[in-house]
C-alpha cells in the first residue's frame, strides 16, 4: 500500500514535507576538506612561528624517546602493558600545547604522551599501566582526567565537565581524545549529540591510526571520513594530517578558540598511523604488512618537522642535538625511577573509591586488614 492509498490520504497528500520543516543548519560549512589539511611542505609553511615550531620539535623528540623507554620498560617487566604512540606524536604534542592552564584534557589509554607533554610527571602517567594505583595522579591538580581504558567512556565525561563549566561561567575548554575504534562506541554518539545540542565548549580529537587493534577502519565505518560524522550532529568536522604537527596545532587551536568563544564543539579527525603494535601483547604482523608500515615511516612526524625547519633555517645541528640530549636525560630519569621498587599498601585499594566509604566497602577493608595482620603474625 502506498501513501496515496492510505485511508484519508487523497488530495491531502504532500510529496514534500510541510513548510514548517526546514534544515536546522546549513550543512555545507560543517563539511571537512576533501583532503587532510597540511602545512609542512606547502606554501602555508612560510608563516610558521619559529619559536613555536622549535618547541614542538623538542617535544616530538622527547615524545619519541619517551615511547621507546616506556616500551623497553614493558620488556623488562616494569610495566604490565604500554600502548605506544610512535608515529602519532604530532597529535599528542599538539593536543597538549593548545590548552590553557584552566582547560581539561580527557585522554584515552594510549594518550600518556599527551599527558606528559601537558606537564604530568612521566612516572605518574605510567602508574596505572604499572598496576600500582587507581590513576597515579590527581586529576584536579593537573586538569587531566584519568586515562580511560574502556573505549570512548571519557567523551561524555568531557562534555559534562565542559557544559557544567559554562553554566558556572568558568573559562574552560575540554579536549577529548579518542581512537578510530572509539568512534564505533555508543558513548561517541551520545557525547557528540549532547555536545552539539548544548553547544558545549569541547573539542573531540579522533586519532585515526588505521586500526582498532586488528580491525581496519574500512570494517568499522562506511562514512567518507570520520570527520564527516560531525555533520550529522550539527558541528563542524575537520580533516587534518595527523603527522603534520604544524597543521595539528593550527586546527586544534582554531577549534579551542571557537569553543572558548561560545561557538560550540568541533570534531577533528587526525589521519595518522600506529607504527608499533597495539600493545606489547599484540602481534601486528598478523593483520598488516611490512610495506604498509614502511610507507608510513616515510611520513614520520619528527622527520617531517625537522626537514622543514632545517630547510628554512629555523633549526640547526646544535638545536637538534640539544633536543636529543634533553630527551636522553628524561629517559634516564624515567628508567631509574621506574626501576626502583614501589612501596605499596594493599589497603590503598579502598581509598578514592567513594567520598564516604560504604558499609560494604568497610567490611571488605576490615576483612583484608585481618588477613594482612594474620600474615604478619604467622
C-alpha positions in Angstrom: 0.0 0.0 0.0 1.4 3.4 -1.0 1.0 6.6 0.9 -1.7 7.7 -1.6 -3.6 4.5 -1.0 -3.8 5.1 2.8 -7.3 6.0 4.1 -7.8 9.7 4.1 -4.7 10.5 2.0 -6.0 11.6 -1.3 -5.7 15.3 -2.1 -4.2 16.0 1.4 -1.0 14.0 0.5 2.1 16.2 0.1 5.0 14.9 -1.9 7.4 17.0 0.2 7.4 17.8 3.9 5.1 20.7 5.0 6.5 24.2 5.0 7.2 24.1 8.8 10.1 21.8 8.1 13.5 23.2 7.3 17.1 22.3 8.0 18.3 23.3 11.4 21.6 24.4 10.0 23.3 24.7 6.6 25.4 21.5 6.2 28.0 23.0 3.8 30.1 24.9 6.4 30.3 21.8 8.6 31.8 19.6 5.9 35.5 18.7 6.2 38.0 19.4 3.5 38.2 16.7 0.8 41.9 16.1 1.7 43.6 16.2 5.1 44.8 19.8 5.8 48.5 20.2 5.7 51.1 22.9 6.5 54.5 21.4 6.2 55.7 21.2 2.7 53.1 23.7 1.5 53.2 27.5 0.9 51.4 27.8 4.3 54.7 26.8 6.0 56.2 30.2 5.1 54.2 31.7 8.0 55.5 29.2 10.6 56.2 30.6 14.1 59.8 29.6 14.5 59.8 29.6 18.3 56.6 27.6 18.5 57.9 25.0 15.9 61.2 24.6 17.8 59.3 23.9 20.9 57.1 21.4 19.0 60.2 19.8 17.7 61.8 19.4 21.1 58.6 17.9 22.4 58.3 15.5 19.4 61.9 14.3 20.0 61.2 13.9 23.7 58.0 12.1 22.9 59.7 9.6 20.6 62.2 8.8 23.3 59.5 8.5 25.9 57.7 5.9 23.8 60.9 4.0 23.3 61.7 4.0 27.0 58.2 3.0 28.1 58.2 0.1 25.5 61.5 -1.1 26.9 60.1 -1.0 30.4 57.4 -3.5 29.4 60.0 -5.9 28.2 61.9 -5.5 31.5 58.7 -6.3 33.4 58.5 -2.8 34.9 55.2 -2.1 33.1 52.3 -4.5 32.6 51.4 -3.0 29.3 52.2 0.1 27.2 50.1 1.3 24.2 52.8 3.1 22.1 52.1 6.3 20.2 55.2 6.1 17.9 54.1 7.7 14.7 51.3 9.6 16.4 53.5 12.0 18.4 52.3 15.1 16.5 48.7 14.5 17.6 49.7 14.0 21.2 52.0 17.1 21.4 49.6 19.4 19.6 46.7 18.4 21.9 48.7 19.3 25.0 50.2 22.6 23.7 46.9 24.2 22.6 45.3 24.1 26.0 45.4 26.9 28.6 46.2 26.1 32.2 42.5 26.0 33.3 41.4 23.7 30.4 40.9 20.0 30.8 42.4 17.1 28.8 40.5 13.8 28.6 42.9 11.2 27.3 42.4 7.6 26.3 44.6 4.8 27.5 47.0 5.5 24.6 47.5 9.2 25.4 50.1 9.1 28.2 52.4 11.2 26.0 49.8 14.0 25.7 49.5 14.0 29.5 53.3 14.2 29.9 53.5 17.0 27.3 50.9 18.9 29.4 53.2 18.7 32.4 52.4 15.4 34.1 55.3 13.5 35.7 56.1 10.6 33.4 56.2 8.2 36.3 52.7 9.3 37.4 51.5 8.9 33.8 52.7 5.3 33.7 51.5 4.3 37.2 48.1 3.0 36.0 49.8 0.9 33.4 52.2 -0.5 36.0 49.2 -1.6 38.1 50.3 0.4 41.2 47.4 2.8 41.7 44.0 3.7 40.5 45.2 6.6 38.4 48.6 7.7 39.6 47.9 11.4 39.8 45.3 13.9 41.0 43.1 14.8 38.0 42.0 18.1 39.6 45.6 19.3 40.2 46.7 18.6 36.6 43.4 19.2 34.8 43.9 15.8 33.2 41.1 13.2 33.5 42.1 9.6 34.4 43.4 7.6 31.5 40.4 5.8 30.0 40.8 2.1 29.2 37.2 1.5 28.2 36.7 2.9 24.8 35.2 6.3 24.5 33.7 6.5 28.0 35.8 9.7 28.6 33.9 11.6 25.9 30.6 12.0 27.7 32.6 13.0 30.8 34.3 15.7 28.8 31.0 17.1 27.6 29.6 17.1 31.1 32.5 18.9 32.5 32.6 21.5 29.7 28.8 22.1 30.0 29.0 22.5 33.7 31.9 24.9 33.4 30.0 27.0 31.0 26.9 27.1 33.3 29.2 28.3 36.1 30.7 30.9 33.9 34.2 29.3 34.0 36.5 29.9 31.1 37.2 26.2 30.5 37.5 24.1 27.3 37.7 20.3 27.4 39.7 18.5 24.8 38.7 14.8 24.5 41.0 12.3 22.7 39.8 9.0 21.2 41.0 6.5 18.6 39.2 5.5 15.5 37.9 2.3 17.2 36.2 4.5 19.9 34.0 6.1 17.2 32.2 2.8 16.9 31.1 3.0 20.5 27.7 4.4 21.7 29.5 6.8 24.0 30.9 8.6 21.0 27.4 9.2 19.6 26.0 10.3 22.9 28.9 12.7 23.6 28.7 14.4 20.2 24.9 14.7 20.3 24.8 16.3 23.7 27.8 18.5 23.0 26.2 19.9 19.8 22.7 20.3 21.4 24.2 22.1 24.4 26.9 23.9 22.3 29.4 22.7 25.0 32.9 24.1 24.8 34.5 20.8 23.9 36.8 19.6 21.1 36.9 16.0 20.0 40.2 14.7 18.6 40.0 11.4 16.8 43.4 9.8 16.1 42.6 7.6 13.1 45.7 5.4 13.2 44.2 2.8 10.8 43.3 0.0 13.2 41.1 -0.8 16.2 43.6 -3.4 17.4 43.4 -5.6 14.4 40.2 -4.2 12.7 40.9 -1.8 9.9 38.9 1.3 9.5 37.1 0.1 6.4 35.4 -2.7 8.5 34.3 -0.1 11.1 32.5 2.5 9.1 31.3 3.3 5.6 31.5 7.1 6.2 33.6 9.1 3.7 35.8 10.1 6.6 35.3 10.1 10.4 35.2 13.9 10.2 32.1 13.6 8.1 30.3 12.2 11.1 30.3 15.7 12.6 27.7 16.9 10.1 25.0 14.6 11.5 25.3 16.1 14.9 25.4 19.7 13.7 29.1 20.6 14.4 32.0 21.3 12.0 34.3 18.4 11.1 37.9 18.9 10.2 40.2 16.5 8.4 43.9 17.0 9.1 47.2 15.3 8.5 47.9 13.9 11.9 51.7 13.6 11.3 52.0 17.3 10.5 52.4 19.0 13.9 52.0 22.5 12.4 48.7 21.6 10.9 47.6 19.8 14.0 48.4 22.8 16.2 46.7 25.2 13.9 43.4 23.2 13.5 43.2 22.4 17.2 44.0 26.0 18.2 41.1 27.2 16.0 38.7 24.6 17.5 39.7 25.6 21.0 39.3 29.3 20.3 35.9 28.6 18.8 34.8 26.6 21.8 36.0 29.2 24.2 34.2 32.0 22.4 30.9 30.1 22.6 30.9 28.6 19.1 30.3 25.0 20.3 32.1 21.8 19.7 34.3 20.6 16.8 35.1 17.1 15.6 38.7 16.7 14.3 40.0 13.6 12.5 43.7 13.3 12.5 44.9 10.9 9.8 47.9 9.2 11.3 49.3 5.7 11.8 50.3 3.4 14.6 53.8 2.3 13.7 54.2 -0.2 16.6 51.8 -2.9 17.7 48.6 -2.1 19.6 50.4 -3.0 22.8 53.2 -5.3 23.8 50.6 -8.1 23.9 49.7 -7.7 20.2 51.3 -9.3 17.1 50.6 -6.7 14.4 52.2 -8.8 11.6 49.1 -11.0 11.6 46.9 -8.3 10.2 49.2 -5.8 8.3 52.2 -6.0 6.1 55.7 -4.5 6.4 55.3 -2.5 3.2 52.4 -0.6 4.7 54.3 0.2 7.9 57.4 1.3 5.9 55.3 3.6 3.7 54.1 5.4 6.8 57.6 5.6 8.3 58.4 7.8 5.3 55.8 10.2 6.6 57.3 10.3 10.1 56.1 13.4 12.2 59.6 14.0 13.7 61.4 13.9 10.4 58.7 16.0 8.6 59.2 18.9 11.0 63.0 18.5 11.2 63.3 18.7 7.4 61.0 21.7 7.2 62.7 23.7 10.0 66.3 22.9 8.8 65.4 23.9 5.2 64.0 27.2 6.4 67.0 27.9 8.7 64.8 27.7 11.9 66.7 24.7 13.3 70.4 23.8 13.1 72.6 20.8 14.2 73.1 22.3 17.7 69.3 22.6 18.1 68.8 19.0 17.0 71.4 17.8 19.4 70.0 19.8 22.3 66.6 18.2 21.8 68.1 14.8 21.7 70.2 15.4 24.8 67.2 16.6 26.8 65.2 13.6 25.7 68.0 11.3 26.9 68.1 13.0 30.3 64.3 12.4 30.6 64.6 8.8 29.5 67.4 8.1 32.0 65.5 9.7 34.9 62.3 7.7 33.9 64.3 4.5 33.7 65.9 5.0 37.1 62.7 5.9 38.9 60.7 3.0 37.3 63.4 0.5 38.3 63.0 1.4 41.9 60.7 -1.0 43.7 57.5 0.8 44.7 56.3 0.7 48.2 52.6 -0.4 48.0 50.0 -0.6 50.7 47.2 -3.1 49.9 44.8 -1.0 52.0 45.0 1.7 49.3 42.5 -0.4 47.3 39.8 1.3 49.4 41.0 4.8 49.0 39.4 7.2 46.5 36.5 4.9 45.7 33.8 6.9 47.4 33.8 10.2 49.1 32.4 8.4 52.1 33.0 4.7 52.4 30.0 2.4 52.1 29.3 -0.2 54.7 30.1 -3.0 52.3 33.5 -1.3 51.5 34.3 -1.0 55.2 33.5 -4.7 55.6 35.9 -5.6 52.8 38.6 -3.3 54.2 38.3 -4.9 57.6 38.5 -8.4 56.1 41.7 -7.5 54.2 43.2 -5.9 57.3 42.6 -9.1 59.3 44.2 -11.2 56.6 47.2 -8.9 56.4 47.6 -9.0 60.2 47.4 -12.8 60.2 50.1 -13.0 57.6 52.4 -10.7 59.7 51.9 -12.9 62.8 52.5 -16.2 61.0 
